[in-house]
Amino acid sequence: MKTQRPITRDDEHVVLKFRPRTSACPPGRREESGDQARTSPAANDLSRYARPGDEPDDFRHRMLANIAAFAFAVALTAIGIWLAMSIADLRKTQDCVLMGRHDCARISGLPRG
């Protein structure tokens, strides 16, 4: 049996040369000057994010924001736990019904006796 090989031409194969990335010249921040790409000194300057020294720290606002974030995290955790327990309970009930049993549903509010 004859094996089939794809027909290839020499002009389809091209070798690409990749230059390694360095932290000195990120892809989006290049300024061409001759053969070397350089970053501007303002790109690495973090002083624009610093707060002025004469501005007082608003401790009360920061604490209220922290309390609100903590309350939101606690609420999300509680909702997640409730949802997981509800899904587990529904799964148990569904498994019971699929087995053909008739006493699967919980009846609350009826007197025992």
A tleap script that builds the chain and sets N, CA, C and O, in Angstrom:
source leaprc.protein.ff14SB
mol = sequence {
  NMET LYS THR GLN ARG PRO ILE THR ARG ASP
  ASP GLU HIE VAL VAL LEU LYS PHE ARG PRO
  ARG THR SER ALA CYS PRO PRO GLY ARG ARG
  GLU GLU SER GLY ASP GLN ALA ARG THR SER
  PRO ALA ALA ASN ASP LEU SER ARG TYR ALA
  ARG PRO GLY ASP GLU PRO ASP ASP PHE ARG
  HIE ARG MET LEU ALA ASN ILE ALA ALA PHE
  ALA PHE ALA VAL ALA LEU THR ALA ILE GLY
  ILE TRP LEU ALA MET SER ILE ALA ASP LEU
  ARG LYS THR GLN ASP CYS VAL LEU MET GLY
  ARG HIE ASP CYS ALA ARG ILE SER GLY LEU
  PRO ARG CGLY
}
set mol.1.N position { 0.835 -1.177 0.000 }
set mol.1.CA position { 0.000 0.000 0.000 }
set mol.1.C position { 0.878 1.237 0.000 }
set mol.1.O position { 1.877 1.295 0.717 }
set mol.2.N position { 0.520 2.191 -0.775 }
set mol.2.CA position { 1.289 3.408 -0.936 }
set mol.2.C position { 0.857 4.432 0.128 }
set mol.2.O position { -0.339 4.656 0.313 }
set mol.3.N position { 1.821 5.054 0.827 }
set mol.3.CA position { 1.478 6.071 1.831 }
set mol.3.C position { 1.337 7.411 1.143 }
set mol.3.O position { 2.060 7.725 0.198 }
set mol.4.N position { 0.416 8.174 1.622 }
set mol.4.CA position { 0.173 9.488 1.035 }
set mol.4.C position { 0.841 10.560 1.890 }
set mol.4.O position { 0.700 10.581 3.113 }
set mol.5.N position { 1.551 11.425 1.238 }
set mol.5.CA position { 2.206 12.530 1.924 }
set mol.5.C position { 1.678 13.833 1.342 }
set mol.5.O position { 1.407 13.915 0.144 }
set mol.6.N position { 1.532 14.844 2.177 }
set mol.6.CA position { 1.059 16.121 1.635 }
set mol.6.C position { 2.111 16.746 0.721 }
set mol.6.O position { 3.315 16.616 0.943 }
set mol.7.N position { 1.633 17.406 -0.281 }
set mol.7.CA position { 2.523 18.095 -1.201 }
set mol.7.C position { 2.899 19.432 -0.572 }
set mol.7.O position { 2.032 20.242 -0.242 }
set mol.8.N position { 4.192 19.650 -0.412 }
set mol.8.CA position { 4.662 20.901 0.198 }
set mol.8.C position { 5.550 21.641 -0.786 }
set mol.8.O position { 6.239 21.040 -1.610 }
set mol.9.N position { 5.515 22.931 -0.678 }
set mol.9.CA position { 6.387 23.771 -1.489 }
set mol.9.C position { 7.357 24.473 -0.553 }
set mol.9.O position { 7.069 24.670 0.628 }
set mol.10.N position { 8.495 24.844 -1.089 }
set mol.10.CA position { 9.523 25.475 -0.263 }
set mol.10.C position { 9.141 26.881 0.184 }
set mol.10.O position { 9.638 27.354 1.206 }
set mol.11.N position { 8.266 27.561 -0.562 }
set mol.11.CA position { 7.910 28.924 -0.188 }
set mol.11.C position { 6.881 28.975 0.942 }
set mol.11.O position { 6.569 30.061 1.431 }
set mol.12.N position { 6.351 27.834 1.365 }
set mol.12.CA position { 5.394 27.800 2.477 }
set mol.12.C position { 6.074 27.808 3.830 }
set mol.12.O position { 5.454 28.182 4.826 }
set mol.13.N position { 7.323 27.407 3.892 }
set mol.13.CA position { 8.026 27.286 5.166 }
set mol.13.C position { 8.850 28.542 5.416 }
set mol.13.O position { 9.749 28.877 4.645 }
set mol.14.N position { 8.532 29.220 6.494 }
set mol.14.CA position { 9.232 30.445 6.840 }
set mol.14.C position { 9.661 30.345 8.296 }
set mol.14.O position { 8.863 29.972 9.156 }
set mol.15.N position { 10.908 30.674 8.574 }
set mol.15.CA position { 11.427 30.664 9.931 }
set mol.15.C position { 11.309 32.078 10.488 }
set mol.15.O position { 11.822 33.033 9.905 }
set mol.16.N position { 10.633 32.196 11.612 }
set mol.16.CA position { 10.458 33.494 12.258 }
set mol.16.C position { 11.449 33.628 13.395 }
set mol.16.O position { 11.668 32.680 14.150 }
set mol.17.N position { 12.045 34.791 13.518 }
set mol.17.CA position { 13.000 35.043 14.582 }
set mol.17.C position { 12.302 35.819 15.691 }
set mol.17.O position { 11.787 36.910 15.443 }
set mol.18.N position { 12.273 35.287 16.895 }
set mol.18.CA position { 11.629 35.936 18.030 }
set mol.18.C position { 12.687 36.543 18.929 }
set mol.18.O position { 13.707 35.921 19.228 }
set mol.19.N position { 12.421 37.789 19.361 }
set mol.19.CA position { 13.303 38.450 20.307 }
set mol.19.C position { 12.743 38.241 21.708 }
set mol.19.O position { 11.533 38.359 21.899 }
set mol.20.N position { 13.577 37.938 22.685 }
set mol.20.CA position { 13.068 37.757 24.058 }
set mol.20.C position { 12.565 39.067 24.617 }
set mol.20.O position { 13.109 40.132 24.328 }
set mol.21.N position { 11.521 38.977 25.419 }
set mol.21.CA position { 10.974 40.168 26.071 }
set mol.21.C position { 11.819 40.523 27.273 }
set mol.21.O position { 12.361 39.646 27.947 }
set mol.22.N position { 11.927 41.786 27.534 }
set mol.22.CA position { 12.616 42.251 28.728 }
set mol.22.C position { 11.709 43.239 29.435 }
set mol.22.O position { 10.818 43.830 28.825 }
set mol.23.N position { 11.944 43.413 30.727 }
set mol.23.CA position { 11.113 44.341 31.487 }
set mol.23.C position { 11.421 45.787 31.130 }
set mol.23.O position { 10.632 46.678 31.442 }
set mol.24.N position { 12.548 46.035 30.485 }
set mol.24.CA position { 12.920 47.398 30.129 }
set mol.24.C position { 12.086 47.936 28.978 }
set mol.24.O position { 11.919 49.148 28.848 }
set mol.25.N position { 11.562 47.052 28.143 }
set mol.25.CA position { 10.781 47.532 27.007 }
set mol.25.C position { 9.511 46.709 26.854 }
set mol.25.O position { 9.478 45.767 26.062 }
set mol.26.N position { 8.450 47.057 27.609 }
set mol.26.CA position { 7.185 46.345 27.447 }
set mol.26.C position { 6.587 46.617 26.071 }
set mol.26.O position { 6.874 47.656 25.476 }
set mol.27.N position { 5.755 45.700 25.548 }
set mol.27.CA position { 5.263 45.816 24.187 }
set mol.27.C position { 4.489 47.088 23.881 }
set mol.27.O position { 4.608 47.608 22.772 }
set mol.28.N position { 3.707 47.611 24.809 }
set mol.28.CA position { 2.862 48.757 24.518 }
set mol.28.C position { 3.531 50.106 24.727 }
set mol.28.O position { 2.970 51.125 24.325 }
set mol.29.N position { 4.688 50.152 25.330 }
set mol.29.CA position { 5.305 51.420 25.743 }
set mol.29.C position { 6.618 51.700 25.015 }
set mol.29.O position { 7.563 52.185 25.637 }
set mol.30.N position { 6.704 51.417 23.750 }
set mol.30.CA position { 7.964 51.605 23.042 }
set mol.30.C position { 8.045 52.995 22.422 }
set mol.30.O position { 7.073 53.514 21.872 }
set mol.31.N position { 9.207 53.564 22.526 }
set mol.31.CA position { 9.520 54.799 21.834 }
set mol.31.C position { 10.761 54.506 21.012 }
set mol.31.O position { 11.841 54.306 21.568 }
set mol.32.N position { 10.622 54.480 19.728 }
set mol.32.CA position { 11.736 54.119 18.858 }
set mol.32.C position { 12.750 55.262 18.811 }
set mol.32.O position { 12.399 56.404 18.512 }
set mol.33.N position { 13.993 54.947 19.106 }
set mol.33.CA position { 15.089 55.898 18.964 }
set mol.33.C position { 16.285 55.101 18.486 }
set mol.33.O position { 16.994 54.497 19.292 }
set mol.34.N position { 16.514 55.095 17.202 }
set mol.34.CA position { 17.592 54.295 16.645 }
set mol.34.C position { 17.179 52.834 16.612 }
set mol.34.O position { 16.072 52.507 16.183 }
set mol.35.N position { 18.066 51.952 17.065 }
set mol.35.CA position { 17.781 50.519 17.048 }
set mol.35.C position { 17.197 50.020 18.355 }
set mol.35.O position { 16.634 48.926 18.402 }
set mol.36.N position { 17.320 50.809 19.426 }
set mol.36.CA position { 16.853 50.341 20.726 }
set mol.36.C position { 15.551 51.029 21.102 }
set mol.36.O position { 15.349 52.213 20.835 }
set mol.37.N position { 14.660 50.242 21.739 }
set mol.37.CA position { 13.399 50.812 22.232 }
set mol.37.C position { 13.565 51.115 23.709 }
set mol.37.O position { 14.059 50.286 24.473 }
set mol.38.N position { 13.144 52.325 24.109 }
set mol.38.CA position { 13.283 52.733 25.506 }
set mol.38.C position { 11.931 53.130 26.048 }
set mol.38.O position { 11.050 53.564 25.306 }
set mol.39.N position { 11.773 52.975 27.371 }
set mol.39.CA position { 10.530 53.408 28.015 }
set mol.39.C position { 10.738 54.808 28.566 }
set mol.39.O position { 11.855 55.201 28.904 }
set mol.40.N position { 9.659 55.543 28.648 }
set mol.40.CA position { 9.747 56.887 29.196 }
set mol.40.C position { 9.872 56.798 30.708 }
set mol.40.O position { 9.342 55.859 31.304 }
set mol.41.N position { 10.556 57.745 31.354 }
set mol.41.CA position { 10.713 57.677 32.808 }
set mol.41.C position { 9.386 57.845 33.539 }
set mol.41.O position { 9.262 57.410 34.684 }
set mol.42.N position { 8.391 58.465 32.907 }
set mol.42.CA position { 7.096 58.648 33.562 }
set mol.42.C position { 6.318 57.340 33.662 }
set mol.42.O position { 5.392 57.234 34.465 }
set mol.43.N position { 6.683 56.342 32.855 }
set mol.43.CA position { 5.961 55.070 32.885 }
set mol.43.C position { 6.195 54.333 34.193 }
set mol.43.O position { 5.306 53.620 34.660 }
set mol.44.N position { 7.377 54.485 34.802 }
set mol.44.CA position { 7.703 53.779 36.045 }
set mol.44.C position { 7.538 54.659 37.275 }
set mol.44.O position { 7.844 54.220 38.384 }
set mol.45.N position { 7.068 55.875 37.112 }
set mol.45.CA position { 6.921 56.805 38.222 }
set mol.45.C position { 5.593 56.566 38.923 }
set mol.45.O position { 4.539 56.621 38.289 }
set mol.46.N position { 5.632 56.301 40.225 }
set mol.46.CA position { 4.420 56.042 41.002 }
set mol.46.C position { 3.986 57.244 41.832 }
set mol.46.O position { 3.061 57.139 42.637 }
set mol.47.N position { 4.638 58.370 41.645 }
set mol.47.CA position { 4.306 59.541 42.460 }
set mol.47.C position { 2.911 60.076 42.159 }
set mol.47.O position { 2.321 60.753 43.000 }
set mol.48.N position { 2.377 59.789 40.990 }
set mol.48.CA position { 1.028 60.272 40.677 }
set mol.48.C position { -0.041 59.573 41.514 }
set mol.48.O position { -1.159 60.075 41.630 }
set mol.49.N position { 0.294 58.409 42.104 }
set mol.49.CA position { -0.654 57.698 42.958 }
set mol.49.C position { -0.482 58.042 44.436 }
set mol.49.O position { -1.320 57.669 45.257 }
set mol.50.N position { 0.574 58.736 44.779 }
set mol.50.CA position { 0.836 59.092 46.173 }
set mol.50.C position { -0.083 60.226 46.597 }
set mol.50.O position { -0.421 61.108 45.807 }
set mol.51.N position { -0.479 60.179 47.868 }
set mol.51.CA position { -1.338 61.218 48.414 }
set mol.51.C position { -0.479 62.355 48.953 }
set mol.51.O position { 0.589 62.109 49.514 }
set mol.52.N position { -0.925 63.581 48.793 }
set mol.52.CA position { -0.136 64.699 49.336 }
set mol.52.C position { -0.015 64.587 50.855 }
set mol.52.O position { -0.918 64.090 51.527 }
set mol.53.N position { 1.106 65.052 51.377 }
set mol.53.CA position { 1.371 64.946 52.807 }
set mol.53.C position { 0.483 65.829 53.656 }
set mol.53.O position { 0.247 65.509 54.821 }
set mol.54.N position { -0.025 66.940 53.112 }
set mol.54.CA position { -0.830 67.860 53.919 }
set mol.54.C position { -2.288 67.424 54.021 }
set mol.54.O position { -3.040 68.002 54.806 }
set mol.55.N position { -2.709 66.423 53.254 }
set mol.55.CA position { -4.099 65.956 53.292 }
set mol.55.C position { -4.284 64.991 54.471 }
set mol.55.O position { -3.558 64.002 54.560 }
set mol.56.N position { -5.244 65.255 55.384 }
set mol.56.CA position { -5.419 64.378 56.544 }
set mol.56.C position { -6.035 63.029 56.138 }
set mol.56.O position { -6.768 62.934 55.153 }
set mol.57.N position { -5.724 62.012 56.907 }
set mol.57.CA position { -6.248 60.673 56.666 }
set mol.57.C position { -7.665 60.594 57.230 }
set mol.57.O position { -7.877 60.904 58.402 }
set mol.58.N position { -8.626 60.189 56.421 }
set mol.58.CA position { -10.017 60.091 56.846 }
set mol.58.C position { -10.256 58.699 57.426 }
set mol.58.O position { -10.753 57.807 56.737 }
set mol.59.N position { -9.895 58.520 58.707 }
set mol.59.CA position { -9.979 57.224 59.364 }
set mol.59.C position { -11.418 56.736 59.465 }
set mol.59.O position { -11.680 55.550 59.263 }
set mol.60.N position { -12.344 57.620 59.770 }
set mol.60.CA position { -13.748 57.225 59.935 }
set mol.60.C position { -14.323 56.680 58.631 }
set mol.60.O position { -15.008 55.658 58.637 }
set mol.61.N position { -14.054 57.342 57.530 }
set mol.61.CA position { -14.557 56.886 56.236 }
set mol.61.C position { -13.947 55.535 55.858 }
set mol.61.O position { -14.634 54.657 55.334 }
set mol.62.N position { -12.658 55.382 56.129 }
set mol.62.CA position { -11.989 54.119 55.816 }
set mol.62.C position { -12.545 52.970 56.651 }
set mol.62.O position { -12.716 51.865 56.136 }
set mol.63.N position { -12.829 53.210 57.924 }
set mol.63.CA position { -13.394 52.170 58.788 }
set mol.63.C position { -14.812 51.800 58.346 }
set mol.63.O position { -15.172 50.623 58.357 }
set mol.64.N position { -15.622 52.793 57.955 }
set mol.64.CA position { -16.973 52.493 57.472 }
set mol.64.C position { -16.924 51.676 56.180 }
set mol.64.O position { -17.732 50.770 55.980 }
set mol.65.N position { -15.986 52.000 55.318 }
set mol.65.CA position { -15.834 51.229 54.077 }
set mol.65.C position { -15.397 49.803 54.382 }
set mol.65.O position { -15.867 48.867 53.736 }
set mol.66.N position { -14.508 49.618 55.351 }
set mol.66.CA position { -14.069 48.270 55.749 }
set mol.66.C position { -15.214 47.474 56.353 }
set mol.66.O position { -15.358 46.284 56.072 }
set mol.67.N position { -16.024 48.113 57.175 }
set mol.67.CA position { -17.170 47.424 57.793 }
set mol.67.C position { -18.178 47.034 56.720 }
set mol.67.O position { -18.719 45.928 56.751 }
set mol.68.N position { -18.433 47.924 55.780 }
set mol.68.CA position { -19.369 47.607 54.703 }
set mol.68.C position { -18.849 46.453 53.848 }
set mol.68.O position { -19.625 45.580 53.461 }
set mol.69.N position { -17.557 46.434 53.548 }
set mol.69.CA position { -16.975 45.344 52.766 }
set mol.69.C position { -17.040 44.030 53.532 }
set mol.69.O position { -17.315 42.984 52.945 }
set mol.70.N position { -16.792 44.073 54.835 }
set mol.70.CA position { -16.869 42.861 55.655 }
set mol.70.C position { -18.304 42.338 55.711 }
set mol.70.O position { -18.527 41.133 55.592 }
set mol.71.N position { -19.281 43.235 55.891 }
set mol.71.CA position { -20.687 42.816 55.928 }
set mol.71.C position { -21.103 42.203 54.593 }
set mol.71.O position { -21.835 41.213 54.569 }
set mol.72.N position { -20.649 42.776 53.491 }
set mol.72.CA position { -20.953 42.232 52.170 }
set mol.72.C position { -20.344 40.843 52.009 }
set mol.72.O position { -20.991 39.948 51.465 }
set mol.73.N position { -19.110 40.647 52.472 }
set mol.73.CA position { -18.458 39.337 52.375 }
set mol.73.C position { -19.185 38.300 53.231 }
set mol.73.O position { -19.350 37.154 52.813 }
set mol.74.N position { -19.621 38.703 54.435 }
set mol.74.CA position { -20.360 37.778 55.302 }
set mol.74.C position { -21.696 37.412 54.665 }
set mol.74.O position { -22.101 36.250 54.699 }
set mol.75.N position { -22.386 38.396 54.082 }
set mol.75.CA position { -23.664 38.121 53.423 }
set mol.75.C position { -23.483 37.175 52.241 }
set mol.75.O position { -24.277 36.251 52.065 }
set mol.76.N position { -22.463 37.389 51.437 }
set mol.76.CA position { -22.198 36.486 50.309 }
set mol.76.C position { -21.879 35.076 50.783 }
set mol.76.O position { -22.319 34.102 50.172 }
set mol.77.N position { -21.121 34.959 51.860 }
set mol.77.CA position { -20.798 33.640 52.412 }
set mol.77.C position { -22.054 32.949 52.923 }
set mol.77.O position { -22.251 31.761 52.666 }
set mol.78.N position { -22.901 33.670 53.638 }
set mol.78.CA position { -24.130 33.083 54.168 }
set mol.78.C position { -25.058 32.642 53.037 }
set mol.78.O position { -25.651 31.565 53.107 }
set mol.79.N position { -25.186 33.458 52.005 }
set mol.79.CA position { -26.031 33.097 50.864 }
set mol.79.C position { -25.465 31.865 50.156 }
set mol.79.O position { -26.222 30.992 49.732 }
set mol.80.N position { -24.148 31.793 50.029 }
set mol.80.CA position { -23.520 30.633 49.404 }
set mol.80.C position { -23.753 29.354 50.184 }
set mol.80.O position { -24.036 28.310 49.595 }
set mol.81.N position { -23.638 29.423 51.506 }
set mol.81.CA position { -23.878 28.236 52.341 }
set mol.81.C position { -25.339 27.827 52.256 }
set mol.81.O position { -25.638 26.641 52.118 }
set mol.82.N position { -26.261 28.794 52.336 }
set mol.82.CA position { -27.687 28.468 52.222 }
set mol.82.C position { -28.005 27.837 50.874 }
set mol.82.O position { -28.759 26.867 50.807 }
set mol.83.N position { -27.443 28.373 49.812 }
set mol.83.CA position { -27.683 27.836 48.481 }
set mol.83.C position { -27.140 26.416 48.344 }
set mol.83.O position { -27.799 25.558 47.757 }
set mol.84.N position { -25.956 26.162 48.876 }
set mol.84.CA position { -25.384 24.821 48.809 }
set mol.84.C position { -26.233 23.817 49.585 }
set mol.84.O position { -26.439 22.693 49.128 }
set mol.85.N position { -26.728 24.221 50.762 }
set mol.85.CA position { -27.568 23.312 51.557 }
set mol.85.C position { -28.906 23.065 50.872 }
set mol.85.O position { -29.425 21.949 50.907 }
set mol.86.N position { -29.470 24.101 50.247 }
set mol.86.CA position { -30.736 23.924 49.522 }
set mol.86.C position { -30.571 22.978 48.339 }
set mol.86.O position { -31.424 22.123 48.100 }
set mol.87.N position { -29.492 23.127 47.609 }
set mol.87.CA position { -29.249 22.251 46.468 }
set mol.87.C position { -29.036 20.818 46.936 }
set mol.87.O position { -29.511 19.886 46.287 }
set mol.88.N position { -28.333 20.620 48.049 }
set mol.88.CA position { -28.123 19.274 48.580 }
set mol.88.C position { -29.444 18.649 49.020 }
set mol.88.O position { -29.674 17.459 48.802 }
set mol.89.N position { -30.311 19.451 49.642 }
set mol.89.CA position { -31.609 18.936 50.078 }
set mol.89.C position { -32.482 18.562 48.877 }
set mol.89.O position { -33.144 17.524 48.885 }
set mol.90.N position { -32.480 19.404 47.856 }
set mol.90.CA position { -33.241 19.090 46.645 }
set mol.90.C position { -32.706 17.834 45.966 }
set mol.90.O position { -33.475 17.046 45.416 }
set mol.91.N position { -31.408 17.649 46.003 }
set mol.91.CA position { -30.813 16.449 45.402 }
set mol.91.C position { -31.240 15.196 46.157 }
set mol.91.O position { -31.555 14.174 45.547 }
set mol.92.N position { -31.249 15.278 47.482 }
set mol.92.CA position { -31.704 14.122 48.272 }
set mol.92.C position { -33.150 13.789 47.959 }
set mol.92.O position { -33.502 12.621 47.791 }
set mol.93.N position { -33.993 14.815 47.879 }
set mol.93.CA position { -35.403 14.591 47.566 }
set mol.93.C position { -35.562 14.008 46.165 }
set mol.93.O position { -36.372 13.104 45.959 }
set mol.94.N position { -34.805 14.512 45.211 }
set mol.94.CA position { -34.891 13.999 43.847 }
set mol.94.C position { -34.411 12.550 43.778 }
set mol.94.O position { -35.025 11.738 43.086 }
set mol.95.N position { -33.347 12.215 44.465 }
set mol.95.CA position { -32.871 10.833 44.493 }
set mol.95.C position { -33.917 9.905 45.094 }
set mol.95.O position { -34.109 8.785 44.619 }
set mol.96.N position { -34.595 10.375 46.143 }
set mol.96.CA position { -35.635 9.582 46.795 }
set mol.96.C position { -36.794 9.327 45.835 }
set mol.96.O position { -37.287 8.202 45.745 }
set mol.97.N position { -37.229 10.355 45.121 }
set mol.97.CA position { -38.347 10.217 44.179 }
set mol.97.C position { -37.963 9.308 43.021 }
set mol.97.O position { -38.779 8.501 42.575 }
set mol.98.N position { -36.739 9.426 42.532 }
set mol.98.CA position { -36.304 8.604 41.414 }
set mol.98.C position { -36.154 7.128 41.794 }
set mol.98.O position { -36.173 6.257 40.924 }
set mol.99.N position { -36.007 6.850 43.095 }
set mol.99.CA position { -35.964 5.454 43.541 }
set mol.99.C position { -37.368 4.861 43.645 }
set mol.99.O position { -37.519 3.659 43.863 }
set mol.100.N position { -38.384 5.690 43.492 }
set mol.100.CA position { -39.756 5.201 43.516 }
set mol.100.C position { -40.424 5.252 44.869 }
set mol.100.O position { -41.501 4.683 45.046 }
set mol.101.N position { -39.816 5.915 45.820 }
set mol.101.CA position { -40.410 6.015 47.156 }
set mol.101.C position { -41.471 7.111 47.165 }
set mol.101.O position { -41.422 8.045 46.364 }
set mol.102.N position { -42.419 6.987 48.072 }
set mol.102.CA position { -43.522 7.944 48.147 }
set mol.102.C position { -43.462 8.825 49.386 }
set mol.102.O position { -44.260 9.752 49.517 }
set mol.103.N position { -42.551 8.561 50.279 }
set mol.103.CA position { -42.470 9.351 51.536 }
set mol.103.C position { -41.258 10.277 51.527 }
set mol.103.O position { -40.567 10.401 52.538 }
set mol.104.N position { -41.002 10.911 50.427 }
set mol.104.CA position { -39.804 11.723 50.272 }
set mol.104.C position { -39.966 13.154 50.793 }
set mol.104.O position { -39.033 13.704 51.379 }
set mol.105.N position { -41.115 13.750 50.591 }
set mol.105.CA position { -41.304 15.156 50.941 }
set mol.105.C position { -41.486 15.315 52.437 }
set mol.105.O position { -42.167 14.518 53.082 }
set mol.106.N position { -40.872 16.349 52.977 }
set mol.106.CA position { -41.042 16.663 54.390 }
set mol.106.C position { -42.320 17.477 54.533 }
set mol.106.O position { -42.555 18.404 53.757 }
set mol.107.N position { -43.117 17.151 55.481 }
set mol.107.CA position { -44.322 17.899 55.750 }
set mol.107.C position { -44.138 18.588 57.089 }
set mol.107.O position { -44.036 17.934 58.127 }
set mol.108.N position { -44.098 19.902 57.058 }
set mol.108.CA position { -43.888 20.648 58.295 }
set mol.108.C position { -45.205 21.301 58.717 }
set mol.108.O position { -46.049 21.625 57.882 }
set mol.109.N position { -45.358 21.481 59.987 }
set mol.109.CA position { -46.544 22.145 60.487 }
set mol.109.C position { -47.631 21.191 60.939 }
set mol.109.O position { -48.600 21.631 61.557 }
set mol.110.N position { -47.511 19.911 60.657 }
set mol.110.CA position { -48.521 18.959 61.102 }
set mol.110.C position { -48.161 18.453 62.484 }
set mol.110.O position { -46.985 18.235 62.773 }
set mol.111.N position { -49.158 18.259 63.351 }
set mol.111.CA position { -48.856 17.734 64.695 }
set mol.111.C position { -48.431 16.267 64.594 }
set mol.111.O position { -48.933 15.498 63.774 }
set mol.112.N position { -47.507 15.930 65.443 }
set mol.112.CA position { -47.047 14.534 65.490 }
set mol.112.C position { -47.927 13.762 66.446 }
set mol.112.O position { -48.346 14.251 67.495 }
set mol.113.N position { -48.179 12.579 66.051 }
set mol.113.CA position { -48.934 11.837 67.040 }
set mol.113.C position { -49.736 10.782 66.537 }
set mol.113.O position { -50.412 10.100 67.307 }
savepdb mol mol.pdb
quit
